[in-house]
Every structure is written in C-alpha cells, then in structure tokens.
Amino acid sequence: MALIPATILTGFLGAGKTTLLNRILREPHGMKIAVIENEFGEENIDNEILVQDSNEQIVEMSNGCICCTVRGDLIAGLGQLAQKRRDGLLQFDRVVIETTGLANPGPVAQTFFMDEEIGLSYLLDGVITVVDASHAMEQLDRFEEAQRQIGFADRVLLSKTDLTSSESVSALEARLKRINPRAPIMRSDFGKAPINEILDIRGFNLNEKLEIDPDFLKAEAHDHDCDEHCAHDHDHAHHHHAHDHAHGHDHGHGGHTDDISAFVFRSDRPFDPAKLEEFIGGLVQAFGPRMLRYKGVLWMEGASRKVIFQGVHQTMGSDLGSPWAEDETRGSKIVFIGQNLPKEVFTQGLTQCLA
C-alpha cells in the first residue's frame, strides 16, 4: 500500500490556520482528507468545522472528512488512523496535521522519522506556515515559536495582507526570506491559496525531487563573503547539518534581529564519507536542539550517485539520489536553518571533511 502523504499546518495564534484548513476541506479536489488536531488543551477545533462528540477521539466531519484530536501522543493518533485505514474502517487519501498556535513544529516533523511504524505508513509532504501579516513583526520580535514556525516552513502563506500597508507587507516578506530563504512566500487572504501549492509539494521528501528551487540562494547571496563553499553553483539543495547564524547581528532592515536564520554551505570537492559521518554526529550531539531544518545534495568521494540528506533537530536521514551525469558539474550544497548556531564551526568543520 502506498505511503500516506502528510502535511503539517502551523502558524501563530490567530494567523488563519483554521480558515485555510476549512477551505482545503471544502475545495472540490476529490480527495478524502484526515485531519489531526495536535492540541494539548481540552478544546478541539472550531465548532464551525467539526460536529463531534467530545468523548470521541476520531470523528466524522460534515464533508465526510475525518478528524482526530491528539492531546499528547501524535504517534498513537497517526498509528490509529493508519490501522483503521488498513482494516477498511476509514477511507482517506492524505493527512493534514494542524498544530496549536504556540507549537514548535519540530517535534511534529520528527515523528515521521523517529517511529518505524509511522515511517512505513506515512510520507511527510511538507510544512505549511500561515503568517498574520498585520501582527507578524511583533510576534517575531516577542516569540521564539513564531520564528521556529518560519524556520521549519516549506511554504509560507501570508494572511490578512488587506489589513496592513503594502510597505509593511514588503518589509515582512524581506524578513521572512532572511529567516528562511528556501520557503516560497504566497499571499493567502481568507484562506485562498492554490491547493497544488499546499498539497503534494514534496518539500520534505528524501528523494531526488529535492533538487532545490532555482531562487533558493538569491535571498542570502549578498550576506556572505564568497569563499570556496559559498561561491559557485546555484542549483540548490537543502539539507543536513545544523547551522549557526544568529550571532545577534542586526539584519539592517528595520532593526530586527532574529535568532532563527539560514545559511548555505557549498563545495566543488567531494566529501570523505567517514569524516563527514563523524563530524555530523558531533554537530547533532552538540547543537541538535537548535538545528531546525537541514537539507542537502551531497557529492561523496567514490560515489556514482548523489546523496540526499536531511534532518530535523537530532533526527536525520539520507537516501541515494539520481546518478551523476557525465557532463554534470559535481558538488555539494547544504542549507541550514537554526537558532543561534556558530556558522564558522559548521563551515570550517565541513571543509575539513572534504576529500
């Protein structure tokens, strides 16, 4: 049986997650969607969306979709849904997990890599972060969770842009790109967003489709001194390793300093596999809790195929990608999104891992 695609829907309190979810469920896309509310309080999602008995964990929604409220163990909820699907008791094509507004999406994403049963049943498709354009600047200044939600995003959807000026929206977009340059930013007022930009985006998959979007590095190209690993290539891969780039510097745009930010390591020399494995293990041990997302396409010495690598906090994995073409320029590209990580430690260490 094919893996069940899963989407994590996150965003700060009041950003419009439920409005977007409601719109996804009502869209005539022909898919049956199971919804998991990863809430930890006593309340489930808005009564306008759900018709339910509070004593039930899994409920039928008015449009035939399913909702499972998880107050603690997400693995148990996902496992229960997958088992009922295998047994023919429930029918659904994909899962959307809506997190609470104050949640760090990291542990939710880790679930798909840490549990073997979940990994055999589900495929994490992507993290969608909804951002309230009228309040986001203040939220990013005050709450680390808001920055983490941006750092984990594969897509950022701006809501309530009609409630603020175009200048303010442009300033916010620039700040979001500095925090996470790899996540495309779209506007989604009143939950309006193309379904194909939310579902089946393959933003989190360990496969060769992860070959990176063409504009990935543009947002941060001017922020770096171009040394060997920050100079060539614009194919982007984002992956593995933590990174550091918070060192309390002012980004210059409106004086905002964000603890969560991103940088890219690139090299046109192959990695020594043994050295890289040892170094990465040390990084994860030392900085794992601060390493939000890391992804990349790696050139390993003696390997005829690309290695696709990614991780969330202390959880990481790799997979073989497509073969290197004879006329293809070989190299490694890794993006790191994290909190107050020492960039120099990562770049110098990775350089020492090159063959």
C-alpha positions in Angstrom: 0.0 0.0 0.0 1.3 3.4 -0.9 2.5 5.8 1.8 0.0 8.3 3.1 1.1 11.9 2.4 1.0 14.1 5.5 1.1 17.9 5.7 1.8 19.9 8.8 -0.1 23.1 9.1 1.4 25.6 11.5 1.3 29.3 12.3 1.0 31.6 15.3 -2.2 32.2 17.2 -4.9 33.8 15.0 -2.9 33.6 11.8 -5.7 31.9 9.9 -4.8 28.2 10.0 -8.3 27.0 10.7 -9.7 29.3 7.9 -7.2 27.7 5.5 -7.9 24.2 6.7 -11.6 24.8 6.2 -11.0 26.0 2.7 -8.9 22.9 1.9 -11.6 20.6 3.2 -14.3 22.3 1.1 -12.3 22.5 -2.1 -13.7 20.2 -4.9 -10.4 18.4 -5.2 -11.9 14.9 -4.9 -9.6 13.8 -2.1 -10.6 12.5 1.3 -8.5 14.2 3.9 -8.0 13.1 7.5 -7.3 16.0 9.9 -5.3 15.7 13.1 -5.6 18.5 15.6 -2.4 18.4 17.6 -3.9 20.3 20.5 -2.9 19.8 24.1 -5.9 21.5 25.8 -9.4 20.4 26.3 -10.8 22.2 23.3 -10.9 20.8 19.8 -11.0 22.8 16.5 -13.7 25.4 15.9 -17.2 24.2 16.2 -18.0 25.6 12.8 -15.7 22.9 11.3 -16.5 20.0 13.5 -19.6 18.2 14.5 -18.4 15.9 17.2 -18.9 14.1 20.5 -16.3 15.4 22.9 -15.8 11.8 24.2 -14.7 10.5 20.8 -11.1 10.8 19.6 -11.9 10.2 15.9 -14.9 12.0 14.4 -16.6 12.4 11.1 -16.7 15.9 9.7 -19.6 17.4 7.9 -18.0 17.0 4.5 -17.1 13.3 5.1 -13.5 14.0 6.2 -12.1 12.7 9.5 -10.8 14.5 12.5 -8.6 13.0 15.2 -7.7 15.2 18.2 -4.4 14.3 19.7 -3.7 15.8 23.1 -0.4 14.1 23.8 0.9 11.2 21.7 0.9 12.1 18.0 2.4 8.7 17.1 -0.6 7.0 18.7 -3.1 9.1 16.7 -1.3 8.6 13.4 -0.9 4.9 14.1 -4.6 4.5 14.9 -5.6 6.3 11.7 -3.3 4.2 9.6 -4.5 0.9 11.2 -8.2 1.8 10.7 -7.4 2.6 7.0 -5.7 -0.8 6.5 -8.6 -2.5 8.2 -11.0 -0.7 5.8 -12.8 1.1 8.7 -11.7 4.5 7.4 -11.1 5.8 3.9 -8.8 8.8 3.4 -6.1 9.8 0.9 -3.9 12.1 3.0 -3.5 13.6 6.4 -3.3 17.3 7.5 -2.0 18.0 11.0 -2.9 21.4 12.4 -0.7 22.4 15.3 -1.6 24.7 18.1 -0.6 28.3 17.6 2.2 28.2 20.2 3.7 24.9 19.0 7.2 24.3 17.7 6.6 22.2 14.6 9.9 20.4 15.1 8.7 17.5 17.3 5.7 17.0 15.0 8.0 16.7 12.0 10.4 14.4 13.9 7.6 12.0 14.4 7.7 10.9 10.8 11.4 9.9 11.1 11.7 8.6 14.6 9.0 5.9 14.7 9.4 2.9 12.4 5.7 2.2 12.1 4.9 5.8 11.2 7.7 5.8 8.7 6.3 2.7 7.0 2.8 4.3 6.8 3.3 8.0 6.1 5.3 10.3 3.9 5.9 13.8 5.3 5.0 16.0 2.3 5.7 19.5 3.8 5.3 22.1 6.5 2.9 25.0 5.6 3.2 28.1 7.9 0.4 30.7 7.9 1.6 34.2 8.9 -0.7 37.0 10.0 0.8 40.0 8.1 -0.8 42.5 10.4 0.8 41.1 13.6 3.8 39.1 12.5 6.5 41.6 13.0 5.6 42.0 16.7 5.2 38.2 17.1 8.6 37.5 15.5 10.1 40.0 17.9 8.5 38.6 21.0 8.1 34.8 20.5 10.7 32.3 19.5 7.9 29.9 18.5 6.9 32.3 15.7 10.5 32.3 14.4 10.7 28.5 14.6 7.4 28.1 12.6 9.0 30.2 9.8 12.3 28.2 10.0 10.5 24.9 9.5 8.3 26.1 6.6 8.4 24.6 3.1 5.7 27.2 2.2 4.8 30.5 3.9 1.3 31.8 3.4 0.7 35.4 4.3 -2.8 36.1 5.6 -4.6 39.4 6.4 -2.5 41.4 4.0 -5.6 43.6 3.4 -5.2 44.9 7.0 -1.8 46.4 6.5 0.1 48.6 4.1 1.9 47.2 1.1 5.2 48.7 2.5 4.7 46.8 5.7 3.9 43.6 3.8 7.1 44.0 1.7 9.2 44.6 4.8 7.7 41.4 6.4 8.4 39.4 3.3 12.0 40.5 3.3 12.4 39.5 7.0 10.8 36.1 6.4 13.2 35.4 3.5 16.1 36.2 5.7 14.9 33.7 8.3 14.1 31.0 5.7 15.3 31.7 2.2 14.2 28.3 0.8 10.5 28.7 1.5 8.4 30.4 -1.2 6.1 33.1 0.2 2.5 33.3 -1.1 -0.4 35.5 -0.1 -3.5 33.7 1.2 -6.1 36.1 2.4 -9.3 34.5 3.7 -7.7 31.0 3.2 -7.4 31.4 -0.5 -4.4 29.6 -1.9 -3.9 27.1 -4.8 -4.3 23.6 -3.5 -1.4 22.5 -5.6 0.8 24.9 -3.7 -0.2 23.4 -0.4 -0.5 19.6 -1.0 1.9 17.4 -2.9 4.7 19.9 -2.7 7.3 17.2 -1.8 9.1 19.7 0.4 10.2 17.2 3.0 10.9 14.1 1.0 14.2 12.2 0.9 14.3 11.7 -2.9 15.9 13.2 -5.9 13.0 15.6 -6.4 14.6 17.6 -3.6 16.9 19.1 -6.1 16.2 22.6 -4.9 14.4 25.5 -6.4 16.3 28.0 -8.6 15.7 31.1 -6.5 16.8 29.4 -3.2 20.1 31.2 -2.6 19.2 34.6 -4.0 17.9 36.0 -0.7 21.1 35.3 1.1 23.7 35.6 -1.6 24.6 39.2 -0.6 25.0 38.4 3.0 28.1 36.2 2.7 31.8 36.5 1.9 32.2 34.1 -1.0 34.8 31.5 0.0 35.2 28.1 -1.6 31.9 26.8 -0.2 29.9 29.9 -0.7 30.9 30.8 -4.2 29.6 28.6 -7.0 26.6 26.7 -8.0 23.0 27.9 -7.9 21.3 24.6 -8.0 20.0 24.3 -4.5 19.8 21.5 -2.2 18.9 22.0 1.4 19.8 19.6 3.8 21.6 18.3 6.7 23.7 19.9 9.3 22.9 22.4 11.7 23.9 25.8 11.3 24.6 28.9 13.0 23.7 32.2 12.0 22.1 34.0 14.7 25.0 35.6 16.4 22.9 38.6 17.3 23.6 40.7 14.3 21.2 43.3 13.2 19.9 42.5 9.8 19.6 46.1 8.9 16.0 46.0 7.7 14.1 47.9 10.4 16.5 46.9 13.1 15.1 43.4 13.6 17.4 40.7 14.9 16.1 37.2 14.6 17.5 34.2 16.4 16.4 31.9 13.6 18.2 32.3 10.3 19.8 30.4 7.5 23.0 29.9 5.6 24.3 27.6 2.9 27.5 25.5 2.6 28.7 24.7 -0.9 31.8 23.0 -2.3 33.0 21.6 -5.6 35.1 19.0 -3.8 33.7 15.6 -2.7 33.2 14.7 1.0 35.2 11.9 2.7 32.2 9.7 3.9 33.9 8.6 7.2 35.0 12.1 8.2 31.6 13.6 7.3 29.7 11.0 9.3 31.8 11.6 12.4 31.6 15.4 12.2 27.8 15.4 11.6 27.3 13.1 14.6 29.2 15.6 16.7 27.2 18.5 15.4 23.9 16.8 16.1 25.0 15.9 19.6 26.2 19.4 20.4 23.6 21.6 18.6 20.7 19.3 17.7 18.0 21.1 19.7 18.9 24.3 17.9 19.1 22.8 14.4 15.6 23.3 12.9 16.0 22.1 9.4 18.9 21.0 7.3 18.9 19.6 3.8 21.3 19.0 1.0 22.6 17.2 -2.0 26.0 15.7 -1.3 28.9 14.6 -3.5 30.6 11.7 -1.8 34.1 10.5 -2.8 33.9 7.4 -4.9 30.1 7.5 -5.3 28.4 7.4 -8.7 25.1 8.7 -7.3 24.1 11.8 -5.4 23.3 11.5 -1.7 20.2 13.3 -0.5 20.4 14.3 3.2 18.1 16.0 5.6 17.3 16.3 9.3 15.2 17.8 12.0 16.8 18.6 15.3 18.7 15.4 16.3 16.9 13.2 13.8 18.5 12.9 10.4 18.5 10.5 7.4 19.9 10.1 3.9 19.0 8.4 0.7 20.5 7.8 -2.7 19.5 10.3 -5.4 20.0 10.1 -9.2 23.3 9.2 -10.8 25.8 12.0 -11.6 25.6 12.7 -15.3 28.8 12.5 -17.2 28.6 16.2 -18.2 27.2 17.4 -14.8 29.2 19.6 -12.6 29.6 17.8 -9.3 29.4 19.5 -5.9 27.6 19.6 -2.6 25.0 22.1 -1.4 23.6 22.1 2.1 21.2 24.6 3.7 21.0 25.0 7.5 18.1 26.8 9.3 18.6 27.1 13.0 18.8 29.1 16.2 22.0 30.9 17.2 24.3 28.4 15.6 28.0 29.1 15.1 28.3 29.3 11.3 32.1 29.3 11.4 32.2 26.0 13.3 30.0 24.3 10.7 31.7 25.7 7.6 35.2 25.1 8.9 34.3 21.6 10.1 32.6 20.7 6.9 35.6 22.0 4.9 37.9 19.6 6.9 35.6 16.7 5.9 36.3 17.2 2.2 38.5 14.7 0.4 
